[in-house]
Amino acid sequence: MAHSAPGLPSHDWCSVHSSADSLAPEWLVVPDDANALAPGVWPRSSVRSPDGQILLGGMTASEIAGQYGTPVMVLDEDEVRTRARSFRDAFAAATGRHGTTARVYYAGKAFLSTAIARWVTDEGLNVDVCTRGELEIALAADVDPARIGFHGNNKSRDEIERAVSVGIGTIVVDSAIEIERVAEISERLGAVQRVLVRVNSGVHAETHDFLATAHEDQKFGMPFADAVTAVARIRELASLEFLGLHCHIGSQIFGVAGFRESASRVLELHEQLRAGGEVPLLNLGGGFGIAYTSVDDPTPIEQLAAEIVDAVAEGCAQRGIPMPALAFEPGRAIVGTAGVTLYEVGTTKPVRLGSDESRLYVSVDGGMSDNARPALYGAQYSARIASRTSDVEPALVRVVGKHCESGDIVVDHEYLPGDITPGDLLAVPATGAYCASLSSNYNHVPRPAVVAVSAGASRIIVRGETIDDLLSRDAGISTKEGAR
């Protein structure tokens, strides 16, 4: 049953609907139903309830917002677990056909909490971290340190010492300086630390420049020539064990062409290094893309796994060398689609851009403090009214936040029912990755809670901040006991 909101403003969106389309990007089409949830963009459990509300993990949007307030980041636990299993199984099947094995690492930087760490390790994944904080979260979740990999271009001595002391599985070294640093700390602790060397294959993923991580002019990894020297040095050091190479070409990548080309190039170096000793592991990274809008078409994981592993097998056969064990880091593909952020609409405002063009601005109670990706990368998102449906003709809208920045955009272009009004709940899907982890207190806005849902129940997995939390960090504020 469709509903219209009471007390609507008097905007005549039907009269400007056709002209508003000229402001929309070519990829965005007027939907047949502005209430529909695009498959692949939303968690698989997401449906409309009989009264028109969006259900997430069996709970209505109003139930979740009523219990936890807004904004709130909602994670579908079953979606995370299902996607973790699908990546595990796809790579296990693909490598098994070629007589080798695969490790799949969950990217802690996408979003990490003790709950997430337990979910993914329960489903057979390893975890990669890149800071002391991420490492401590994984350890607090009782993740076996042997199943943790440590990334980063500037690991501190404190971070390395902590990692080595707990028996971390691998450290991905990023520079000659770091090799010496890890070796010295490992020797002092009486450990032999397994390391991978991160290299740049020169393959530039078709993505935002800041997300591409294998071209030469950036901070990660080493050129092949430097890697040869680095591996030779590692093999000289008794406190280090060279495990293999690591290469990551970027993030939010569709298709397999870039992975195939990168694998071919890295295998040339892999073969060269085998002349000096064993190279048992090849980590080809990941960064597999997800659907943020209805026009995004990510490659199915079974196809990705099969084609990437087949490419490695072909390259090894051409060179007459055995298949190494492989490792992959799917990144946002495990958790991104599992997340939906709920906001409350505060104001709506039509903005006239000419005599016959207008866009409806919809302001919500969050913004760039809980989702920085549109401001950082121009990332595109989708949105739907979550608390009801409507038969009113779709209007072109821009969803914006409450921050003092003109670039505070949550959803740049979307069609929503033209009767969207203050008090409506708005849901933005595909926010499970790089939203909570990039969140801030800009304008002194508290960061929202992260809530897990499953089978009609919910629980907080990361507590939301309060104004008191913000005040408690300000050293200039007197406490009652010490008031002056």
Secondary structure, 3 states (H helix, E strand, C coil): CCCCCCCCCCCCHHHHHHHHHHHCCCCCCCCCCCCCCCCCCCCCCCEECCCCCEEECCEEHHHHHHHHCCCEEEEEHHHHHHHHHHHHHHHHHHHHCCCCCEEEEEECCCCCCHHHHHHHHHCCCEEEECCHHHHHHHHHCCCCHHHEEECCCCCCHHHHHHHHHHCCCEEEECCHHHHHHHHHHHHHHCCCEEEEEEECCCCCCCCCHHHCCCCCCCCCCECHHHHHHHHHHHHHCCCEEEEEEECCCCCCECCCHHHHHHHHHHHHHHHHHHCCCCCCEEEEEECECCCCCCCCCCCCHHHHHHHHHHHHHHHHHHHCCCCCEEEEECHHHCCHHHEEEEEEEEEEEEEECCCCCEEEEEEECCCCCCCCHHHHHCCCCCCEECCCCCCCCEEEEEEECCCCCCCCEEEEEEEEECCCCCCCEEEEECCCCCCCCCCCCHHHCCCCCEEEEECCEEEEEECCCCHHHHHHCCCCCCCCCCCC
